[in-house]
Amino acid sequence: MKKLLLSILFCIPLMLLYGQSNERPKIGLVLSGGGAHGLSHIGVIKYLEDRDVPIDFVTGTSMGSIVRGLYALGYASEQVEILALSL
């Protein structure tokens, strides 16, 4: 009960501080590992780009980190796809 009360008291100031922000929510993209997943990651990024969904944060592991790195460097999803298919 004491922990619950403390967590509620901790969350209330955060809700007041961040709950009334006029900023849009931040969007993060998490990419997993595996070669086949890498190609599907590129498709997801293309889908989000086509719909003008802004991506603020990108993280990944294994193949996802390679796709993330290329995307973070400024490569367009089409360029990443061409590179992946040529390898």
C-alpha positions as CSV (number, residue, x, y, z in Angstrom):
1,M,0.0,0.0,0.0
2,K,2.8,2.3,0.9
3,K,4.5,1.7,-2.5
4,L,1.3,2.3,-4.4
5,L,0.8,5.6,-2.6
6,L,4.3,6.7,-3.3
7,S,4.0,5.8,-7.0
8,I,0.8,7.7,-7.3
9,L,2.3,10.8,-5.6
10,F,5.3,10.5,-7.9
11,C,3.2,10.3,-11.1
12,I,0.8,13.2,-10.3
13,P,3.5,15.9,-10.8
14,L,4.7,14.1,-14.0
15,M,1.1,14.1,-15.4
16,L,0.7,17.8,-14.6
17,L,4.1,18.6,-16.1
18,Y,3.8,16.5,-19.3
19,G,0.0,16.0,-19.6
20,Q,-0.8,19.5,-21.0
21,S,2.0,19.8,-23.5
22,N,1.2,21.2,-26.9
23,E,3.9,19.1,-28.5
24,R,3.1,16.1,-30.5
25,P,3.9,12.7,-29.0
26,K,7.4,11.4,-29.9
27,I,7.5,8.3,-32.0
28,G,10.1,5.6,-31.6
29,L,10.8,2.7,-34.0
30,V,12.3,-0.6,-32.7
31,L,13.8,-2.9,-35.2
32,S,14.7,-6.5,-34.3
33,G,17.4,-8.8,-35.6
34,G,17.4,-11.4,-38.4
35,G,18.2,-11.1,-42.1
36,A,14.6,-11.6,-43.3
37,H,13.4,-9.1,-40.7
38,G,15.7,-6.5,-42.2
39,L,13.8,-6.5,-45.4
40,S,10.5,-6.2,-43.6
41,H,11.9,-3.3,-41.5
42,I,12.6,-1.4,-44.8
43,G,8.9,-2.0,-45.8
44,V,7.7,-0.6,-42.5
45,I,9.9,2.5,-42.9
46,K,8.6,3.0,-46.4
47,Y,5.0,2.7,-45.2
48,L,5.6,5.3,-42.5
49,E,7.4,7.6,-44.9
50,D,4.5,7.4,-47.4
51,R,2.1,8.4,-44.7
52,D,4.3,11.3,-43.4
53,V,4.7,9.7,-40.0
54,P,7.7,11.4,-38.3
55,I,10.1,9.0,-36.6
56,D,11.9,10.6,-33.7
57,F,13.9,7.7,-32.3
58,V,15.2,4.5,-34.0
59,T,16.9,1.6,-32.3
60,G,17.7,-1.9,-33.5
61,T,19.6,-5.1,-32.9
62,S,21.6,-7.2,-35.5
63,M,20.1,-6.6,-38.9
64,G,17.8,-4.0,-37.4
65,S,20.8,-2.0,-36.3
66,I,22.2,-2.0,-39.8
67,V,18.9,-0.7,-41.3
68,R,18.6,1.8,-38.4
69,G,22.1,3.1,-39.0
70,L,21.6,3.6,-42.7
71,Y,18.2,5.3,-42.1
72,A,19.7,7.5,-39.3
73,L,22.5,8.5,-41.7
74,G,19.9,9.9,-44.0
75,Y,19.4,7.2,-46.6
76,A,15.9,7.0,-47.9
77,S,14.0,3.8,-47.5
78,E,14.4,3.1,-51.3
79,Q,18.1,3.5,-51.1
80,V,18.3,1.1,-48.1
81,E,16.2,-1.4,-50.0
82,I,18.4,-1.2,-53.1
83,L,21.5,-1.7,-51.0
84,A,20.0,-4.6,-49.1
85,L,18.8,-6.4,-52.3
86,S,22.1,-5.9,-54.0
87,L,23.9,-7.6,-51.2
